[in-house]
Amino acid sequence: MRIRQIDTTNKREVDRFLRFPLQLYKGNPHFCPALETEMRAAMDRARHPFYRHSAADFFLAEADGDVLGRIAAVHNTQHNHYRQVKTAFFWAFDVVDDFQVAEALFEAVFAWARARGRDSILGPRGLVGSDAAGVLVEGFDQRAVMGVPYNFPYYNDFLVRLGFEKLTDHLSGYLPASAELPPRLRALAEKVSQRRGYRLVHFSNKDEMRRWAPAVMAVHEQAFAGSHEWHPVSKEEMQMVAESLIAVADPRLVKLVAKGEQVVGFGLLYPDLSDALRRHDGRVHPLALLDLQRESRRTKWLIANGVGMLPAHQNLGGNAVLYAGLYEAIRQAAQYEHIDIVMVNEINFKSRSDMENLGAKWVKRHRSYKRHL
């Protein structure tokens, strides 16, 4: 077995890195491949804005011509500067059920990080905040969801043996789309709309969403600045994240809360395209693109992965206005029967409480880890 840093300008090597999970999870109904175009973009040093300020490298474990595992090592200078730390990330970790392979992959990442003066490793965490993160530790029998990582149970065991400790967990849950908004929340939404002047901003097309995107990103920045995961990102990275969300969004299911002309909160639901992604192994070609578009019109599943409110407007009822608007949009759309609420930080007690009050049942847990070097 050998560990090899790949040449990201070599298409064949990039293909081997990207397609290893398809081999590893072949036939597993709980796995959903990542959108290949986004992963390719993350490995394109000439075009991805991340590489203008930071660094990442990608490694394969190989034996007898077969890939046994993969991993990425990431040095995000913006994160380190903002947090005043010397940390590297690991990301895109996948491996066969062989601890020695996992150990060799991580030894390559540890050496990479030490050579850059890093004193700790955390992850999984990608280049930008929208990159799928976390290792699944509960809910291995649950359905696949687009953009949410899946892995085998032995991943956590390997990481613990390698000296990693829990950093935090993210919870994912289920809510039937037919669930009714609790009457007290509906009454609260009406009350605060009248007394505090909150109003909903609706969208009918994606161009409208693009015009409002800078205001939404500004709210996101302030709403999540206290999170251990947050750090400033460049304008180009922000635009990339926004465009990736707009690409899969149903404009009817995106709502903003405004007071006067100021956006103070946002809520985002989008169709789950995981069935189409599995049919085409995450690849985007003309036939797959057509199938993805059709899937967005026929899927019965929604993903909830984006709610934020400016700190000054939290606990003032704006969230009730937002939830009332989203519930009404789901009812009018009529297409959807299920909602996956994904990746709520376990220490975000406000969001957890909101989701539980709406009737959500937590069914998955993803873990982030940290290890000192």
C-alpha positions as a printed Julia matrix, in Angstrom:
373×3 Matrix{Float64}:
   0.0    0.0     0.0
   1.15   3.54   -0.69
  -0.23   7.0     0.13
   0.04   9.39   -2.76
  -0.73  13.09   -3.11
  -2.56  13.43   -6.4
  -1.94  15.92   -9.17
  -5.15  17.96   -9.34
  -4.36  19.07  -12.9
  -4.52  15.42  -14.01
  -8.12  14.55  -14.88
  -7.57  10.81  -14.48
  -6.23  11.23  -10.94
  -9.04  13.61  -10.02
 -11.52  11.03  -11.35
 -10.0    8.32   -9.14
 -10.34  10.56   -6.1
 -13.91  11.62   -6.86
 -15.26   8.21   -7.79
 -13.86   6.12   -4.97
 -17.0    6.64   -2.81
 -19.11   5.23   -5.66
 -17.13   2.0    -5.4
 -17.13   1.96   -1.6
 -20.89   2.45   -1.2
 -22.07   0.65   -4.33
 -25.5   -0.82   -3.7
 -25.94   0.97   -0.38
 -29.39   2.64   -0.4
 -28.45   5.09    2.36
 -25.62   6.74    0.42
 -26.13   9.77   -1.83
 -23.21  10.87   -4.02
 -22.03  14.45   -3.94
 -22.66  16.6    -6.98
 -19.55  15.88   -9.02
 -19.31  19.38  -10.5
 -19.02  20.9    -7.02
 -16.3   18.45   -5.98
 -14.39  19.07   -9.19
 -14.63  22.81   -8.54
 -13.18  22.29   -5.07
 -10.11  20.64   -6.63
  -9.62  23.3    -9.31
  -6.85  25.52   -7.96
  -7.02  27.86  -10.96
 -10.67  28.76  -10.5
 -11.86  28.15   -6.94
 -11.55  31.39   -4.9
 -10.44  29.45   -1.81
  -6.96  28.96   -3.3
  -6.38  32.71   -3.53
  -5.82  32.8     0.23
  -5.46  29.2     1.45
  -4.25  25.71    0.54
  -5.53  22.15    0.21
  -4.1   18.86   -1.05
  -5.7   15.52   -1.82
  -4.38  12.03   -1.05
  -5.17   8.48   -2.16
  -4.33   5.16   -0.53
  -3.62   2.58   -3.24
  -2.61  -1.08   -3.48
  -2.29  -3.3    -6.54
  -3.96  -0.7    -8.72
  -7.0   -0.32   -6.44
  -8.02   2.71   -4.38
  -8.46   1.84   -0.7
  -9.12   5.3     0.69
  -8.93   9.04    0.18
  -8.58  12.21    2.24
  -8.07  15.95    1.81
  -5.9   18.23    3.96
  -7.0   21.86    4.24
  -5.26  24.95    5.6
  -7.79  27.79    5.79
  -5.88  30.97    6.61
  -9.07  33.01    7.06
 -10.34  30.61    9.72
  -7.01  30.62   11.54
  -6.63  34.39   11.44
 -10.18  35.02   12.68
 -10.03  32.36   15.41
  -6.38  33.04   16.3
  -5.52  29.36   16.05
  -3.1   27.13   14.13
  -5.48  24.49   12.86
  -5.72  22.37    9.73
  -8.84  20.55    8.54
  -9.35  17.06    7.19
 -12.09  16.54    4.63
 -13.43  14.1     2.0
 -12.34  11.11    4.11
 -13.49   7.73    2.84
 -11.85   4.38    3.49
 -12.34   0.62    3.34
 -12.8   -1.25    6.6
  -9.08  -1.43    7.38
  -7.65   0.66   10.22
  -4.13   0.54    8.82
  -5.3    2.29    5.66
  -7.06   4.98    7.68
  -4.0    5.42    9.88
  -1.71   5.85    6.88
  -4.02   8.43    5.31
  -4.14  10.48    8.49
  -0.39  10.25    9.02
  -0.04  11.94    5.63
  -2.43  14.7     6.75
  -0.65  15.1    10.1
   2.71  15.47    8.34
   1.18  17.94    5.88
  -0.23  20.04    8.73
   2.96  20.0    10.82
   4.97  21.14    7.79
   2.73  24.22    7.71
   3.15  24.98   11.4
  -0.27  23.69   12.44
  -0.76  22.34   15.96
  -4.17  20.67   15.64
  -6.53  19.01   13.18
 -10.3   19.29   13.08
 -12.95  18.06   10.71
 -14.4   16.88    8.53
 -14.63  20.41    7.14
 -14.34  21.55    3.53
 -13.21  24.64    1.72
 -16.37  26.69    2.26
 -19.25  26.5     4.7
 -21.6   24.8     2.25
 -19.3   21.77    1.87
 -20.77  18.69    3.51
 -19.19  18.08    6.91
 -19.41  15.65    9.79
 -19.12  11.89   10.29
 -22.38   9.99   10.7
 -22.48   8.33   14.14
 -26.24   7.65   14.51
 -28.95   6.94   11.93
 -27.19   4.54    9.58
 -30.55   3.05    8.52
 -32.07   6.38    7.48
 -32.7    7.45    3.86
 -30.13   9.35    1.87
 -30.42  13.12    1.71
 -28.76  15.33   -0.87
 -25.7   17.11    0.51
 -25.63  15.23    3.81
 -22.68  12.86    4.38
 -23.12   9.12    4.8
 -20.45   6.71    5.99
 -20.1    3.28    7.54
 -20.19   2.85   11.35
 -16.48   2.0    11.58
 -15.43   5.58   10.7
 -16.04   6.82   14.25
 -14.12   3.87   15.72
 -11.14   4.61   13.47
 -11.1    8.3    14.4
 -11.25   7.56   18.12
  -8.37   5.08   17.78
  -6.41   7.79   15.97
  -6.74  10.1    18.97
  -9.6   12.32   17.79
 -12.1   13.66   20.31
 -15.6   14.99   19.8
 -15.79  18.68   18.93
 -19.56  18.94   18.4
 -22.51  17.07   16.92
 -25.11  18.13   14.36
 -28.61  16.68   14.44
 -30.92  15.91   11.53
 -34.61  15.21   11.88
 -37.87  14.41   10.17
 -41.1   16.39    9.96
 -44.16  15.45    7.87
 -45.04  18.23    5.45
 -48.67  17.82    6.5
 -47.87  18.91   10.06
 -49.81  21.97   11.15
 -48.14  25.08   12.5
 -48.91  25.15   16.25
 -51.78  27.62   16.85
 -49.75  29.65   19.35
 -47.01  30.19   16.75
 -49.54  31.26   14.15
 -51.11  33.69   16.62
 -47.66  35.0    17.57
 -46.76  35.53   13.9
 -49.89  37.63   13.35
 -49.31  39.59   16.53
 -45.68  40.54   15.94
 -46.33  41.34   12.27
 -48.82  43.97   13.41
 -46.95  45.27   16.45
 -43.35  45.13   15.28
 -43.82  45.65   11.56
 -42.29  42.39   10.35
 -43.21  41.39    6.81
 -42.39  38.49    4.51
 -40.49  38.86    1.23
 -41.57  36.3    -1.39
 -39.86  35.15   -4.59
 -41.25  34.01   -7.92
 -38.0   33.35   -9.79
 -34.28  32.82   -9.24
 -33.24  36.2   -10.64
 -35.12  37.85   -7.78
 -33.27  35.6    -5.36
 -29.92  36.67   -6.83
 -30.77  40.35   -6.29
 -31.51  39.72   -2.62
 -28.59  37.33   -2.05
 -26.11  39.96   -0.69
 -28.61  41.04    1.98
 -29.24  37.41    2.96
 -25.52  36.68    3.2
 -25.08  39.72    5.44
 -27.76  38.36    7.78
 -26.12  34.93    7.72
 -22.78  36.48    8.66
 -24.2   38.25   11.71
 -26.54  35.43   12.75
 -23.8   32.78   12.85
 -20.77  34.85   13.84
 -20.89  33.3    17.3
 -20.7   29.75   15.97
 -17.39  27.92   16.41
 -17.56  27.04   12.71
 -17.95  30.55   11.35
 -15.21  32.71    9.89
 -15.21  35.51    7.32
 -15.16  34.44    3.68
 -14.37  36.36    0.54
 -17.04  37.94   -1.65
 -16.25  35.4    -4.37
 -16.72  32.48   -1.97
 -19.98  34.0    -0.75
 -21.24  34.26   -4.32
 -20.26  30.64   -4.97
 -22.22  29.42   -1.94
 -25.23  31.55   -2.86
 -25.25  30.32   -6.45
 -25.03  26.67   -5.42
 -28.1   27.13   -3.19
 -30.04  29.1    -5.8
 -29.33  26.37   -8.35
 -31.38  23.81   -6.38
 -33.89  26.15   -4.75
 -37.61  26.39   -5.41
 -38.19  30.18   -5.21
 -41.62  29.63   -3.67
 -39.97  28.0    -0.65
 -37.48  30.77    0.14
 -38.72  33.46    2.52
 -37.16  36.55    4.01
 -38.33  38.49    7.05
 -37.93  42.24    6.7
 -38.59  45.23    8.89
 -38.97  48.27    6.71
 -36.31  47.88    4.04
 -33.95  45.83    6.22
 -33.73  42.05    5.9
 -33.61  40.64    9.42
 -34.1   36.91    8.79
 -34.29  34.18    6.17
 -35.58  30.65    5.71
 -34.64  28.22    2.97
 -36.24  24.95    1.93
 -35.23  23.15   -1.25
 -36.25  19.96   -3.06
 -34.29  16.8    -2.28
 -32.79  15.54   -5.55
 -31.0   12.55   -4.0
 -32.84   9.94   -6.09
 -31.69  11.58   -9.34
 -28.15  12.02   -8.01
 -27.98   8.29   -7.24
 -29.28   7.38  -10.68
 -26.42   9.3   -12.3
 -23.68   8.79   -9.66
 -23.65  12.52   -8.95
 -22.56  13.41  -12.48
 -24.03  16.24  -14.51
 -24.38  15.61  -18.24
 -27.33  16.56  -20.49
 -29.42  13.51  -19.6
 -28.64  13.84  -15.88
 -29.41  17.56  -15.92
 -32.8   16.88  -17.47
 -33.47  14.19  -14.86
 -32.47  16.55  -12.03
 -34.89  19.16  -13.34
 -37.67  16.59  -13.51
 -36.83  15.33  -10.02
 -37.24  18.84   -8.61
 -40.84  18.81   -9.89
 -41.76  15.32   -8.7
 -39.87  14.71   -5.45
 -42.01  14.45   -2.34
 -39.13  15.41   -0.05
 -37.94  18.82    1.09
 -34.68  19.71    2.83
 -34.61  22.4     5.5
 -31.06  23.66    5.9
 -31.04  27.39    6.33
 -32.74  29.55    8.94
 -31.13  32.67   10.38
 -32.16  35.81   12.23
 -30.17  38.93   13.12
 -29.2   38.8    16.82
 -31.07  42.04   17.59
 -34.29  40.47   16.27
 -34.0   37.06   17.89
 -36.59  36.17   20.53
 -38.9   38.93   19.25
 -41.22  36.68   17.25
 -39.64  37.11   13.83
 -38.98  33.38   13.67
 -42.72  32.74   14.06
 -43.4   35.02   11.07
 -40.82  33.08    9.08
 -42.19  29.63    9.99
 -45.74  30.75    9.22
 -44.63  31.89    5.77
 -42.79  28.64    5.07
 -45.72  26.51    6.23
 -48.07  28.4     3.94
 -45.65  27.99    1.01
 -45.46  24.22    1.59
 -49.23  24.01    1.73
 -49.63  25.93   -1.54
 -46.93  23.93   -3.33
 -48.9   20.72   -2.52
 -46.12  18.58   -4.04
 -44.29  17.76   -0.82
 -45.05  15.15    1.84
 -41.84  14.99    3.9
 -39.27  17.41    5.31
 -35.71  16.52    6.27
 -34.34  19.06    8.76
 -30.59  18.72    8.42
 -27.46  19.56   10.38
 -28.65  21.58   13.39
 -25.79  22.11   15.82
 -26.57  20.4    19.12
 -25.54  23.55   21.03
 -27.85  25.75   18.96
 -30.58  25.38   21.56
 -32.83  28.0    19.97
 -32.99  26.16   16.63
 -33.34  22.81   18.33
 -36.21  24.1    20.43
 -37.92  25.67   17.4
 -37.72  22.44   15.44
 -38.94  20.33   18.36
 -41.86  22.71   18.93
 -42.79  22.21   15.29
 -42.83  18.44   15.87
 -39.47  17.36   14.44
 -38.02  14.01   15.52
 -34.22  13.73   15.46
 -33.06  10.66   13.51
 -29.4   11.3    12.6
 -26.29  12.59   14.32
 -23.1   13.78   12.58
 -19.91  14.41   14.56
 -17.02  16.79   14.1
 -13.67  15.96   15.72
 -10.49  17.6    16.9
  -7.0   16.26   17.62
  -3.84  17.99   18.84
  -0.66  17.27   16.91
